[in-house]
Amino acid sequence: MPEDLDGAVAGIIAGDRRALAEAITLVESTLPEHQEQCAKLLTALPVQEHIGTRIGVTGAPGVGKSTLIEAMGMHMVRDGRRVAVLAIDPSSELHGGSILGDKTRMTDLARHPDAFVRSSPSSGTLGGLARRTREAIKLCEAAGYSDIIIETVGVGQSETAVAGVSDVFLLLVSPGGGDELQGIKRGIMELADIVIVTKSDGDLALRATQSVGEYRSALSFLIPRYSGMPSQVVPVSAHSGDGVDVLIGIVRDRWARLHSSGLLTQVRATQLVDEMWVAVQDGLIEAARATDALSLDVLTHDVARGTTSPHAAAAMIIQAVKRNTSSA
């Protein structure tokens, strides 16, 4: 980030993609000095007068998330919208690295002047999000992007966190119902506003139609995420473009209903409270790692050997953080 805070803020507000990318890199940094700069930058951003649409997208690997997002994004920019895509890539459990390949799979959208595509590593963060996805969303909205699409790592038990940062949550599934329907966790089905049956063309067209019926039947037994707004199932072919306009129309309609009913205000309030607790959690973990009141290496070794229980070790760390806090 430029040393000039005002210049950085001005660049973001002007929609400078380089300034936005640098700001997101800053908020994703774990260095203490960068976190201080991040706090100042986020505080300096003006209150947003417009309310953008936050769209969460998840689905099993290979279901076509990136292909559909590019099709949606290109449709949106042609309609005069500005679109930001925050794609979360899985980090290696062994060395922590990520391929960050989503941008290469959305080449047309990434090149469009009214779009911004950013891949970020999950860095071990659960919930399908990156460590600072919430802050990245705010930066994109400050840069004037009207549609923020958040693509998660992939469907699983922890992917429900994306629902907590999105207004409309999309779950992508392949034609097949049956075993796949059994494999998807109930929690994520309950949170999905729209279930999208992808690859609904060619030889799969008939199977896709059958899958739509199966998912509609399954969803009829679940309580919808928003009262009075039952989940919907839509067949889409990102390859041919069939159904993309219908899908976007449904997203727009659901968001408009949230806004007009006042539910969106409640959703955003909940998102802010969630953000606070995530920040508290991150701060406490950082404080625990930085404490010098005990040797974390020795304690970790003792837990690994079984001579100290994990709960006892956790209690010791918490007490050490409390002592550091009270003496500060």
LOTORBA-118689 format. One record per residue (C-alpha): residue number from 0; residue in three letters; x, y, z. Coordinates in nm, 3 decimals. Example, Ala and Ser with C-alpha at 12.3 -4.5 7.8 and 13.67 -1.06 7.14 Angstrom:
BEGIN
<atom 0; 'Ala'; <1.230; -0.450; 0.780>>;
<atom 1; 'Ser'; <1.367; -0.106; 0.714>>;
//
This chain:
BEGIN
<atom 0; 'Met'; <0.000; 0.000; 0.000>>;
<atom 1; 'Pro'; <0.129; 0.353; -0.072>>;
<atom 2; 'Glu'; <0.263; 0.538; 0.230>>;
<atom 3; 'Asp'; <0.004; 0.806; 0.156>>;
<atom 4; 'Leu'; <-0.316; 0.675; 0.318>>;
<atom 5; 'Asp'; <-0.529; 0.940; 0.150>>;
<atom 6; 'Gly'; <-0.383; 0.841; -0.186>>;
<atom 7; 'Ala'; <-0.462; 0.475; -0.125>>;
<atom 8; 'Val'; <-0.821; 0.556; -0.031>>;
<atom 9; 'Ala'; <-0.860; 0.785; -0.332>>;
<atom 10; 'Gly'; <-0.730; 0.513; -0.562>>;
<atom 11; 'Ile'; <-0.977; 0.258; -0.426>>;
<atom 12; 'Ile'; <-1.272; 0.497; -0.451>>;
<atom 13; 'Ala'; <-1.170; 0.583; -0.808>>;
<atom 14; 'Gly'; <-1.196; 0.215; -0.896>>;
<atom 15; 'Asp'; <-0.824; 0.172; -0.963>>;
<atom 16; 'Arg'; <-0.785; -0.207; -0.985>>;
<atom 17; 'Arg'; <-0.416; -0.193; -0.892>>;
<atom 18; 'Ala'; <-0.493; 0.010; -0.580>>;
<atom 19; 'Leu'; <-0.768; -0.236; -0.489>>;
<atom 20; 'Ala'; <-0.539; -0.536; -0.541>>;
<atom 21; 'Glu'; <-0.269; -0.377; -0.324>>;
<atom 22; 'Ala'; <-0.523; -0.304; -0.051>>;
<atom 23; 'Ile'; <-0.646; -0.664; -0.049>>;
<atom 24; 'Thr'; <-0.287; -0.788; -0.033>>;
<atom 25; 'Leu'; <-0.239; -0.561; 0.267>>;
<atom 26; 'Val'; <-0.544; -0.688; 0.457>>;
<atom 27; 'Glu'; <-0.443; -1.049; 0.387>>;
<atom 28; 'Ser'; <-0.099; -0.997; 0.537>>;
<atom 29; 'Thr'; <-0.034; -1.140; 0.883>>;
<atom 30; 'Leu'; <0.247; -0.894; 0.964>>;
<atom 31; 'Pro'; <0.155; -0.677; 1.266>>;
<atom 32; 'Glu'; <0.261; -0.353; 1.094>>;
<atom 33; 'His'; <0.045; -0.437; 0.794>>;
<atom 34; 'Gln'; <-0.251; -0.511; 1.018>>;
<atom 35; 'Glu'; <-0.214; -0.167; 1.174>>;
<atom 36; 'Gln'; <-0.212; -0.010; 0.827>>;
<atom 37; 'Cys'; <-0.513; -0.224; 0.735>>;
<atom 38; 'Ala'; <-0.713; -0.097; 1.032>>;
<atom 39; 'Lys'; <-0.635; 0.264; 0.938>>;
<atom 40; 'Leu'; <-0.727; 0.204; 0.574>>;
<atom 41; 'Leu'; <-1.061; 0.040; 0.651>>;
<atom 42; 'Thr'; <-1.146; 0.315; 0.898>>;
<atom 43; 'Ala'; <-1.061; 0.583; 0.642>>;
<atom 44; 'Leu'; <-1.297; 0.443; 0.379>>;
<atom 45; 'Pro'; <-1.617; 0.649; 0.347>>;
<atom 46; 'Val'; <-1.953; 0.500; 0.442>>;
<atom 47; 'Gln'; <-2.104; 0.343; 0.131>>;
<atom 48; 'Glu'; <-2.420; 0.512; 0.004>>;
<atom 49; 'His'; <-2.503; 0.232; -0.240>>;
<atom 50; 'Ile'; <-2.572; -0.123; -0.131>>;
<atom 51; 'Gly'; <-2.419; -0.388; -0.351>>;
<atom 52; 'Thr'; <-2.529; -0.747; -0.400>>;
<atom 53; 'Arg'; <-2.319; -1.010; -0.225>>;
<atom 54; 'Ile'; <-2.351; -1.348; -0.396>>;
<atom 55; 'Gly'; <-2.197; -1.660; -0.243>>;
<atom 56; 'Val'; <-2.124; -1.955; -0.473>>;
<atom 57; 'Thr'; <-2.025; -2.307; -0.367>>;
<atom 58; 'Gly'; <-2.033; -2.657; -0.510>>;
<atom 59; 'Ala'; <-1.825; -2.971; -0.538>>;
<atom 60; 'Pro'; <-1.493; -2.954; -0.728>>;
<atom 61; 'Gly'; <-1.554; -2.997; -1.100>>;
<atom 62; 'Val'; <-1.917; -2.886; -1.091>>;
<atom 63; 'Gly'; <-1.834; -2.577; -1.296>>;
<atom 64; 'Lys'; <-1.824; -2.291; -1.043>>;
<atom 65; 'Ser'; <-1.566; -2.081; -1.228>>;
<atom 66; 'Thr'; <-1.732; -2.139; -1.568>>;
<atom 67; 'Leu'; <-2.071; -2.031; -1.436>>;
<atom 68; 'Ile'; <-1.929; -1.731; -1.250>>;
<atom 69; 'Glu'; <-1.762; -1.607; -1.568>>;
<atom 70; 'Ala'; <-2.087; -1.652; -1.763>>;
<atom 71; 'Met'; <-2.278; -1.463; -1.493>>;
<atom 72; 'Gly'; <-2.012; -1.193; -1.466>>;
<atom 73; 'Met'; <-2.001; -1.128; -1.841>>;
<atom 74; 'His'; <-2.381; -1.108; -1.849>>;
<atom 75; 'Met'; <-2.372; -0.857; -1.563>>;
<atom 76; 'Val'; <-2.107; -0.629; -1.713>>;
<atom 77; 'Arg'; <-2.297; -0.626; -2.043>>;
<atom 78; 'Asp'; <-2.592; -0.497; -1.841>>;
<atom 79; 'Gly'; <-2.379; -0.208; -1.716>>;
<atom 80; 'Arg'; <-2.292; -0.358; -1.376>>;
<atom 81; 'Arg'; <-1.944; -0.366; -1.220>>;
<atom 82; 'Val'; <-1.851; -0.710; -1.094>>;
<atom 83; 'Ala'; <-1.588; -0.825; -0.845>>;
<atom 84; 'Val'; <-1.509; -1.195; -0.798>>;
<atom 85; 'Leu'; <-1.332; -1.313; -0.484>>;
<atom 86; 'Ala'; <-1.228; -1.672; -0.549>>;
<atom 87; 'Ile'; <-1.093; -1.879; -0.260>>;
<atom 88; 'Asp'; <-0.841; -2.147; -0.350>>;
<atom 89; 'Pro'; <-0.747; -2.432; -0.115>>;
<atom 90; 'Ser'; <-0.407; -2.411; 0.052>>;
<atom 91; 'Ser'; <-0.181; -2.712; 0.083>>;
<atom 92; 'Glu'; <-0.188; -2.877; 0.425>>;
<atom 93; 'Leu'; <0.183; -2.963; 0.377>>;
<atom 94; 'His'; <0.346; -2.638; 0.266>>;
<atom 95; 'Gly'; <0.062; -2.384; 0.277>>;
<atom 96; 'Gly'; <0.086; -2.283; -0.088>>;
<atom 97; 'Ser'; <-0.206; -2.234; -0.327>>;
<atom 98; 'Ile'; <-0.232; -2.261; -0.705>>;
<atom 99; 'Leu'; <-0.462; -1.956; -0.728>>;
<atom 100; 'Gly'; <-0.584; -2.069; -1.068>>;
<atom 101; 'Asp'; <-0.936; -1.926; -1.072>>;
<atom 102; 'Lys'; <-0.824; -1.609; -1.247>>;
<atom 103; 'Thr'; <-0.683; -1.816; -1.533>>;
<atom 104; 'Arg'; <-1.022; -1.989; -1.569>>;
<atom 105; 'Met'; <-1.208; -1.656; -1.601>>;
<atom 106; 'Thr'; <-0.990; -1.494; -1.866>>;
<atom 107; 'Asp'; <-1.262; -1.293; -2.044>>;
<atom 108; 'Leu'; <-1.404; -1.157; -1.720>>;
<atom 109; 'Ala'; <-1.060; -1.083; -1.572>>;
<atom 110; 'Arg'; <-0.976; -0.870; -1.878>>;
<atom 111; 'His'; <-1.300; -0.673; -1.875>>;
<atom 112; 'Pro'; <-1.255; -0.312; -1.753>>;
<atom 113; 'Asp'; <-1.569; -0.333; -1.538>>;
<atom 114; 'Ala'; <-1.464; -0.652; -1.361>>;
<atom 115; 'Phe'; <-1.211; -0.744; -1.094>>;
<atom 116; 'Val'; <-1.109; -1.105; -1.030>>;
<atom 117; 'Arg'; <-0.901; -1.195; -0.727>>;
<atom 118; 'Ser'; <-0.785; -1.538; -0.610>>;
<atom 119; 'Ser'; <-0.689; -1.573; -0.245>>;
<atom 120; 'Pro'; <-0.556; -1.873; -0.049>>;
<atom 121; 'Ser'; <-0.773; -2.026; 0.220>>;
<atom 122; 'Ser'; <-0.459; -2.052; 0.438>>;
<atom 123; 'Gly'; <-0.621; -2.313; 0.659>>;
<atom 124; 'Thr'; <-0.926; -2.099; 0.731>>;
<atom 125; 'Leu'; <-1.242; -2.309; 0.763>>;
<atom 126; 'Gly'; <-1.575; -2.220; 0.613>>;
<atom 127; 'Gly'; <-1.462; -2.202; 0.251>>;
<atom 128; 'Leu'; <-1.341; -1.842; 0.290>>;
<atom 129; 'Ala'; <-1.000; -1.679; 0.301>>;
<atom 130; 'Arg'; <-0.868; -1.520; 0.618>>;
<atom 131; 'Arg'; <-0.979; -1.170; 0.524>>;
<atom 132; 'Thr'; <-1.266; -1.224; 0.280>>;
<atom 133; 'Arg'; <-1.497; -0.994; 0.477>>;
<atom 134; 'Glu'; <-1.251; -0.704; 0.453>>;
<atom 135; 'Ala'; <-1.194; -0.774; 0.082>>;
<atom 136; 'Ile'; <-1.570; -0.747; 0.023>>;
<atom 137; 'Lys'; <-1.574; -0.404; 0.186>>;
<atom 138; 'Leu'; <-1.283; -0.287; -0.027>>;
<atom 139; 'Cys'; <-1.455; -0.404; -0.347>>;
<atom 140; 'Glu'; <-1.774; -0.224; -0.251>>;
<atom 141; 'Ala'; <-1.575; 0.092; -0.174>>;
<atom 142; 'Ala'; <-1.424; 0.063; -0.523>>;
<atom 143; 'Gly'; <-1.775; 0.082; -0.669>>;
<atom 144; 'Tyr'; <-1.840; -0.280; -0.761>>;
<atom 145; 'Ser'; <-2.214; -0.341; -0.755>>;
<atom 146; 'Asp'; <-2.198; -0.721; -0.755>>;
<atom 147; 'Ile'; <-1.955; -0.910; -0.534>>;
<atom 148; 'Ile'; <-1.933; -1.282; -0.610>>;
<atom 149; 'Ile'; <-1.759; -1.498; -0.349>>;
<atom 150; 'Glu'; <-1.654; -1.841; -0.477>>;
<atom 151; 'Thr'; <-1.567; -2.088; -0.201>>;
<atom 152; 'Val'; <-1.308; -2.365; -0.195>>;
<atom 153; 'Gly'; <-1.568; -2.639; -0.253>>;
<atom 154; 'Val'; <-1.872; -2.792; -0.093>>;
<atom 155; 'Gly'; <-1.831; -2.960; 0.245>>;
<atom 156; 'Gln'; <-1.931; -2.941; 0.608>>;
<atom 157; 'Ser'; <-1.742; -2.615; 0.662>>;
<atom 158; 'Glu'; <-1.864; -2.434; 0.349>>;
<atom 159; 'Thr'; <-2.164; -2.284; 0.528>>;
<atom 160; 'Ala'; <-1.956; -1.985; 0.640>>;
<atom 161; 'Val'; <-1.997; -1.824; 0.298>>;
<atom 162; 'Ala'; <-2.370; -1.785; 0.371>>;
<atom 163; 'Gly'; <-2.269; -1.554; 0.654>>;
<atom 164; 'Val'; <-2.108; -1.304; 0.415>>;
<atom 165; 'Ser'; <-2.357; -1.326; 0.128>>;
<atom 166; 'Asp'; <-2.707; -1.196; 0.067>>;
<atom 167; 'Val'; <-2.792; -1.463; -0.189>>;
<atom 168; 'Phe'; <-2.627; -1.806; -0.161>>;
<atom 169; 'Leu'; <-2.595; -2.033; -0.467>>;
<atom 170; 'Leu'; <-2.526; -2.407; -0.446>>;
<atom 171; 'Leu'; <-2.412; -2.573; -0.770>>;
<atom 172; 'Val'; <-2.480; -2.941; -0.830>>;
<atom 173; 'Ser'; <-2.426; -3.171; -1.128>>;
<atom 174; 'Pro'; <-2.706; -3.363; -1.298>>;
<atom 175; 'Gly'; <-2.734; -3.683; -1.102>>;
<atom 176; 'Gly'; <-2.942; -3.630; -0.787>>;
<atom 177; 'Gly'; <-2.939; -3.973; -0.623>>;
<atom 178; 'Asp'; <-2.605; -4.041; -0.457>>;
<atom 179; 'Glu'; <-2.498; -3.677; -0.487>>;
<atom 180; 'Leu'; <-2.815; -3.564; -0.312>>;
<atom 181; 'Gln'; <-2.729; -3.799; -0.026>>;
<atom 182; 'Gly'; <-2.368; -3.676; -0.017>>;
<atom 183; 'Ile'; <-2.445; -3.307; 0.026>>;
<atom 184; 'Lys'; <-2.484; -3.205; 0.389>>;
<atom 185; 'Arg'; <-2.827; -3.094; 0.501>>;
<atom 186; 'Gly'; <-2.686; -2.776; 0.656>>;
<atom 187; 'Ile'; <-2.567; -2.635; 0.327>>;
<atom 188; 'Met'; <-2.891; -2.733; 0.151>>;
<atom 189; 'Glu'; <-3.089; -2.540; 0.413>>;
<atom 190; 'Leu'; <-2.877; -2.229; 0.357>>;
<atom 191; 'Ala'; <-2.891; -2.237; -0.023>>;
<atom 192; 'Asp'; <-3.122; -1.973; -0.169>>;
<atom 193; 'Ile'; <-3.083; -2.113; -0.519>>;
<atom 194; 'Val'; <-2.974; -2.464; -0.617>>;
<atom 195; 'Ile'; <-2.829; -2.464; -0.969>>;
<atom 196; 'Val'; <-2.820; -2.784; -1.171>>;
<atom 197; 'Thr'; <-2.522; -2.722; -1.399>>;
<atom 198; 'Lys'; <-2.423; -2.870; -1.735>>;
<atom 199; 'Ser'; <-2.792; -2.884; -1.832>>;
<atom 200; 'Asp'; <-2.733; -2.941; -2.201>>;
<atom 201; 'Gly'; <-2.660; -3.207; -2.461>>;
<atom 202; 'Asp'; <-2.671; -3.565; -2.338>>;
<atom 203; 'Leu'; <-2.725; -3.445; -1.981>>;
<atom 204; 'Ala'; <-3.033; -3.234; -2.055>>;
<atom 205; 'Leu'; <-3.284; -3.505; -1.964>>;
<atom 206; 'Arg'; <-3.094; -3.606; -1.652>>;
<atom 207; 'Ala'; <-3.072; -3.241; -1.551>>;
<atom 208; 'Thr'; <-3.449; -3.205; -1.581>>;
<atom 209; 'Gln'; <-3.494; -3.509; -1.356>>;
<atom 210; 'Ser'; <-3.241; -3.368; -1.106>>;
<atom 211; 'Val'; <-3.428; -3.038; -1.088>>;
<atom 212; 'Gly'; <-3.741; -3.228; -0.981>>;
<atom 213; 'Glu'; <-3.547; -3.431; -0.724>>;
<atom 214; 'Tyr'; <-3.388; -3.124; -0.566>>;
<atom 215; 'Arg'; <-3.717; -2.936; -0.559>>;
<atom 216; 'Ser'; <-3.873; -3.229; -0.378>>;
<atom 217; 'Ala'; <-3.585; -3.246; -0.128>>;
<atom 218; 'Leu'; <-3.595; -2.872; -0.059>>;
<atom 219; 'Ser'; <-3.969; -2.880; 0.008>>;
<atom 220; 'Phe'; <-3.894; -3.059; 0.336>>;
<atom 221; 'Leu'; <-3.641; -2.799; 0.454>>;
<atom 222; 'Ile'; <-3.698; -2.463; 0.622>>;
<atom 223; 'Pro'; <-3.577; -2.186; 0.387>>;
<atom 224; 'Arg'; <-3.301; -1.949; 0.488>>;
<atom 225; 'Tyr'; <-3.535; -1.650; 0.467>>;
<atom 226; 'Ser'; <-3.892; -1.681; 0.592>>;
<atom 227; 'Gly'; <-4.142; -1.653; 0.309>>;
<atom 228; 'Met'; <-3.874; -1.700; 0.042>>;
<atom 229; 'Pro'; <-3.851; -2.072; -0.046>>;
<atom 230; 'Ser'; <-3.533; -2.195; -0.210>>;
<atom 231; 'Gln'; <-3.545; -2.230; -0.588>>;
<atom 232; 'Val'; <-3.390; -2.480; -0.827>>;
<atom 233; 'Val'; <-3.267; -2.367; -1.170>>;
<atom 234; 'Pro'; <-3.113; -2.566; -1.459>>;
<atom 235; 'Val'; <-2.826; -2.377; -1.621>>;
<atom 236; 'Ser'; <-2.574; -2.444; -1.897>>;
<atom 237; 'Ala'; <-2.282; -2.205; -1.864>>;
<atom 238; 'His'; <-2.138; -2.351; -2.186>>;
<atom 239; 'Ser'; <-2.436; -2.257; -2.404>>;
<atom 240; 'Gly'; <-2.558; -1.973; -2.185>>;
<atom 241; 'Asp'; <-2.902; -2.127; -2.142>>;
<atom 242; 'Gly'; <-3.057; -2.031; -1.810>>;
<atom 243; 'Val'; <-2.793; -1.775; -1.711>>;
<atom 244; 'Asp'; <-3.027; -1.480; -1.767>>;
<atom 245; 'Val'; <-3.302; -1.660; -1.574>>;
<atom 246; 'Leu'; <-3.064; -1.726; -1.286>>;
<atom 247; 'Ile'; <-2.952; -1.364; -1.268>>;
<atom 248; 'Gly'; <-3.315; -1.252; -1.279>>;
<atom 249; 'Ile'; <-3.393; -1.475; -0.979>>;
<atom 250; 'Val'; <-3.091; -1.340; -0.790>>;
<atom 251; 'Arg'; <-3.202; -0.983; -0.859>>;
<atom 252; 'Asp'; <-3.562; -1.058; -0.757>>;
<atom 253; 'Arg'; <-3.461; -1.224; -0.429>>;
<atom 254; 'Trp'; <-3.225; -0.939; -0.343>>;
<atom 255; 'Ala'; <-3.492; -0.679; -0.423>>;
<atom 256; 'Arg'; <-3.737; -0.860; -0.195>>;
<atom 257; 'Leu'; <-3.477; -0.867; 0.083>>;
<atom 258; 'His'; <-3.418; -0.495; 0.041>>;
<atom 259; 'Ser'; <-3.783; -0.390; 0.024>>;
<atom 260; 'Ser'; <-3.884; -0.605; 0.321>>;
<atom 261; 'Gly'; <-3.610; -0.471; 0.547>>;
<atom 262; 'Leu'; <-3.457; -0.818; 0.582>>;
<atom 263; 'Leu'; <-3.139; -0.701; 0.412>>;
<atom 264; 'Thr'; <-3.075; -0.455; 0.697>>;
<atom 265; 'Gln'; <-3.097; -0.744; 0.942>>;
<atom 266; 'Val'; <-2.870; -0.959; 0.725>>;
<atom 267; 'Arg'; <-2.604; -0.689; 0.709>>;
<atom 268; 'Ala'; <-2.630; -0.629; 1.085>>;
<atom 269; 'Thr'; <-2.571; -1.001; 1.146>>;
<atom 270; 'Gln'; <-2.276; -0.993; 0.906>>;
<atom 271; 'Leu'; <-2.119; -0.706; 1.101>>;
<atom 272; 'Val'; <-2.158; -0.887; 1.434>>;
<atom 273; 'Asp'; <-2.010; -1.204; 1.281>>;
<atom 274; 'Glu'; <-1.719; -0.999; 1.152>>;
<atom 275; 'Met'; <-1.658; -0.865; 1.502>>;
<atom 276; 'Trp'; <-1.639; -1.214; 1.655>>;
<atom 277; 'Val'; <-1.414; -1.341; 1.376>>;
<atom 278; 'Ala'; <-1.182; -1.046; 1.445>>;
<atom 279; 'Val'; <-1.190; -1.125; 1.818>>;
<atom 280; 'Gln'; <-1.105; -1.487; 1.750>>;
<atom 281; 'Asp'; <-0.817; -1.396; 1.517>>;
<atom 282; 'Gly'; <-0.688; -1.139; 1.764>>;
<atom 283; 'Leu'; <-0.691; -1.384; 2.054>>;
<atom 284; 'Ile'; <-0.508; -1.647; 1.851>>;
<atom 285; 'Glu'; <-0.243; -1.394; 1.750>>;
<atom 286; 'Ala'; <-0.211; -1.280; 2.112>>;
<atom 287; 'Ala'; <-0.170; -1.641; 2.224>>;
<atom 288; 'Arg'; <0.105; -1.703; 1.972>>;
<atom 289; 'Ala'; <0.283; -1.383; 2.072>>;
<atom 290; 'Thr'; <0.274; -1.444; 2.447>>;
<atom 291; 'Asp'; <0.609; -1.482; 2.621>>;
<atom 292; 'Ala'; <0.458; -1.592; 2.953>>;
<atom 293; 'Leu'; <0.518; -1.956; 2.863>>;
<atom 294; 'Ser'; <0.705; -2.159; 2.604>>;
<atom 295; 'Leu'; <0.458; -2.256; 2.333>>;
<atom 296; 'Asp'; <0.714; -2.489; 2.175>>;
<atom 297; 'Val'; <0.751; -2.684; 2.499>>;
<atom 298; 'Leu'; <0.377; -2.685; 2.559>>;
<atom 299; 'Thr'; <0.308; -2.803; 2.204>>;
<atom 300; 'His'; <0.565; -3.079; 2.247>>;
<atom 301; 'Asp'; <0.404; -3.189; 2.574>>;
<atom 302; 'Val'; <0.061; -3.204; 2.411>>;
<atom 303; 'Ala'; <0.200; -3.405; 2.119>>;
<atom 304; 'Arg'; <0.363; -3.652; 2.362>>;
<atom 305; 'Gly'; <0.045; -3.684; 2.564>>;
<atom 306; 'Thr'; <0.198; -3.557; 2.887>>;
<atom 307; 'Thr'; <-0.032; -3.252; 2.885>>;
<atom 308; 'Ser'; <-0.393; -3.266; 2.769>>;
<atom 309; 'Pro'; <-0.507; -3.028; 2.494>>;
<atom 310; 'His'; <-0.768; -2.872; 2.726>>;
<atom 311; 'Ala'; <-0.515; -2.815; 3.004>>;
<atom 312; 'Ala'; <-0.273; -2.658; 2.755>>;
<atom 313; 'Ala'; <-0.548; -2.435; 2.618>>;
<atom 314; 'Ala'; <-0.634; -2.319; 2.971>>;
<atom 315; 'Met'; <-0.267; -2.235; 3.033>>;
<atom 316; 'Ile'; <-0.246; -2.032; 2.711>>;
<atom 317; 'Ile'; <-0.569; -1.843; 2.791>>;
<atom 318; 'Gln'; <-0.442; -1.759; 3.139>>;
<atom 319; 'Ala'; <-0.113; -1.637; 2.994>>;
<atom 320; 'Val'; <-0.297; -1.409; 2.749>>;
<atom 321; 'Lys'; <-0.510; -1.274; 3.035>>;
<atom 322; 'Arg'; <-0.200; -1.197; 3.241>>;
<atom 323; 'Asn'; <-0.035; -1.021; 2.949>>;
<atom 324; 'Thr'; <-0.351; -0.819; 2.887>>;
<atom 325; 'Ser'; <-0.391; -0.713; 3.251>>;
<atom 326; 'Ser'; <-0.026; -0.610; 3.280>>;
<atom 327; 'Ala'; <-0.024; -0.416; 2.953>>;
//
